[in-house]
């Protein structure tokens, strides 16, 4: 893809369209000024969507919703949306609806490998440029007993996590190994984010 050459004095303001504290923490690793703005987007996955298509579509929807909000206020920016799903043999596991659902998901993942997909969407409100990509990481889980799973669920950590676990928290005890970007599993691949920023003429360390 050709780089979009921009005057460095006219770089857009970065706007992260996410309420996730994990994504907010990760984007700040780049050392760039970032605004946080959220919107209410229904994270509905269509039955025919592949995991890769799902995260790209949902990331785009989140970014688009914030673009609309900012257009209404007549403020510009380079809006970034992101979404993460866990996929077990292409079956998408989103966030659990309750603790029972979390147990169901965790049982499915035990002793097996699955894939974590995170999509990132950029929408430049100045040029109208849209860039959407995704990254996949393979994760192998340890075998755990129901008692151990219930103990983990009792921590409350699985409730807002795709696949009902958080690799950056207590859920790390269930992970045997990964192949790919660790931050992608957390919820935002910093390396992919950096690559995409370079397409807009924004260099990162």
C-alpha positions in Angstrom: 0.0 0.0 0.0 1.3 3.4 -0.9 1.9 5.8 2.0 -0.5 8.7 2.3 1.9 11.7 2.4 0.8 14.3 4.8 2.4 17.6 5.9 3.8 16.7 9.4 2.5 20.0 10.6 -1.0 19.0 9.6 -1.1 15.5 11.2 -4.6 14.6 12.4 -5.5 14.3 16.0 -5.7 10.6 17.0 -9.1 9.6 18.5 -9.5 6.1 20.0 -13.1 4.9 19.7 -13.0 2.6 22.7 -14.1 2.4 26.3 -11.7 -0.4 27.0 -9.1 0.5 29.6 -6.7 -2.1 28.0 -6.8 -0.5 24.6 -6.5 3.0 26.1 -3.3 1.8 27.9 -1.9 0.1 24.9 -2.3 3.1 22.5 -0.5 5.3 24.9 2.6 3.1 24.5 3.1 4.9 21.2 3.7 8.2 23.0 1.3 10.2 20.7 -1.4 12.5 21.9 -4.7 10.7 21.9 -8.3 11.6 22.7 -10.8 8.9 23.9 -14.3 9.0 22.7 -16.8 6.2 22.9 -20.2 5.4 21.4 -22.9 2.8 21.9 -22.5 0.2 19.1 -24.2 -3.1 19.2 -21.5 -5.7 18.7 -23.6 -8.0 16.6 -21.9 -10.7 14.5 -23.7 -12.0 11.5 -23.8 -15.8 11.2 -22.0 -15.8 7.8 -19.1 -13.7 8.9 -15.7 -15.2 9.3 -13.7 -14.2 12.5 -11.4 -11.9 10.4 -14.4 -10.2 8.7 -16.2 -9.9 12.0 -13.4 -8.0 13.7 -12.9 -5.7 10.7 -16.6 -4.9 10.4 -17.1 -4.3 14.1 -13.9 -2.1 14.3 -15.2 -0.1 11.4 -18.6 0.3 12.9 -17.1 1.6 16.2 -14.9 4.1 14.3 -17.8 5.2 12.1 -20.1 5.9 15.1 -17.5 8.2 16.6 -16.9 9.9 13.3 -20.6 10.7 13.2 -20.5 12.1 16.7 -17.6 14.3 15.9 -19.1 15.5 12.6 -22.2 16.6 14.5 -19.9 18.7 16.7 -17.8 19.8 13.7 -14.5 18.5 15.1 -12.1 16.4 13.1 -9.6 13.7 13.8 -8.1 10.4 12.8 -10.5 8.0 14.4 -9.4 4.5 15.4 -11.8 1.6 16.1 -10.9 -1.9 17.3 -12.6 -5.2 18.1 -11.4 -8.5 19.3 -12.9 -12.0 19.1 -11.8 -15.5 20.1 -12.4 -18.2 17.5 -12.4 -21.9 18.2 -12.3 -23.8 14.8 -13.9 -20.6 13.3 -16.7 -20.6 15.9 -16.7 -17.0 17.3 -16.7 -16.6 21.0 -17.5 -13.1 22.1 -18.0 -11.7 25.6 -20.0 -14.1 27.9 -23.5 -13.1 28.8 -23.2 -14.3 32.4 -21.0 -16.6 34.5 -22.7 -19.7 33.2 -21.9 -18.7 29.7 -18.3 -17.9 30.8 -18.0 -21.5 32.1 -19.3 -22.9 28.9 -16.7 -21.0 26.8 -13.8 -21.8 29.1 -14.7 -25.5 29.1 -14.6 -25.4 25.3 -11.1 -23.8 25.3 -9.5 -26.2 27.8 -6.5 -28.2 26.5 -7.0 -26.9 23.0 -5.6 -24.2 20.6 -7.7 -21.3 19.4 -7.2 -18.1 17.5 -7.6 -14.5 18.7 -8.4 -11.9 16.0 -8.3 -8.1 16.5 -9.4 -5.7 13.8 -8.3 -2.1 13.6 -10.1 0.5 11.5 -8.8 4.0 10.8 -11.1 6.8 9.5 -9.5 10.1 8.5 -12.1 12.8 8.8 -9.9 15.2 6.8 -9.3 13.2 3.7 -12.1 10.6 4.0 -9.5 7.8 3.9 -10.5 4.5 5.5 -8.0 1.7 6.3 -9.1 -1.6 7.9 -6.9 -4.5 8.8 -6.7 -7.4 11.3 -4.1 -9.6 13.1 -4.4 -13.2 14.3 -2.7 -14.8 17.2 -2.7 -18.5 18.0 -3.2 -19.4 21.7 -2.9 -22.8 23.4 -4.7 -23.3 26.7 -3.8 -25.6 29.6 -6.3 -28.2 30.8 -8.1 -27.0 34.0 -10.7 -28.5 36.2 -14.2 -27.1 36.6 -13.3 -26.1 40.2 -10.3 -24.1 38.9 -12.5 -22.5 36.2 -15.2 -21.5 38.7 -12.5 -20.0 40.9 -11.3 -17.9 38.0 -14.9 -16.9 37.1 -15.4 -15.8 40.7 -12.7 -13.1 40.2 -15.0 -11.3 37.8 -12.3 -11.0 35.2 -14.0 -13.0 32.4 -17.2 -10.8 32.3 -16.0 -8.3 29.7 -13.5 -10.4 27.8 -13.9 -12.2 24.5 -13.6 -15.9 25.1 -14.2 -15.3 28.8 -10.5 -14.8 29.8 -7.9 -12.1 30.0 -4.3 -13.0 29.1 -3.0 -9.9 30.8 -4.6 -10.9 34.1 -5.3 -14.0 36.2 -6.4 -15.7 33.0 -2.7 -15.9 32.0 -2.5 -18.9 34.4 -4.6 -20.9 31.9 -2.4 -20.1 28.8 0.3 -22.5 27.9 1.8 -20.6 25.0 1.0 -18.3 22.1 2.2 -17.8 18.5 1.9 -14.2 17.4 1.4 -10.8 18.9 0.7 -10.8 22.6 -0.9 -7.4 22.6 -3.3 -8.7 19.9 -4.7 -11.0 22.5 -5.0 -8.2 25.0 -7.1 -6.3 22.5 -4.9 -4.1 20.3 -1.9 -5.1 18.3 0.6 -2.2 18.9 2.8 -3.3 16.0 -0.2 -3.4 13.5 -1.3 -0.1 14.9 2.1 1.4 14.2 2.2 0.0 10.7 -1.2 1.6 9.9 -0.2 4.9 11.4 2.8 5.0 9.0 0.4 4.8 6.1 -0.9 8.2 7.3 2.6 9.6 7.6 2.7 9.3 11.3 6.0 7.8 12.5 6.2 5.9 15.8 9.3 5.0 17.8 
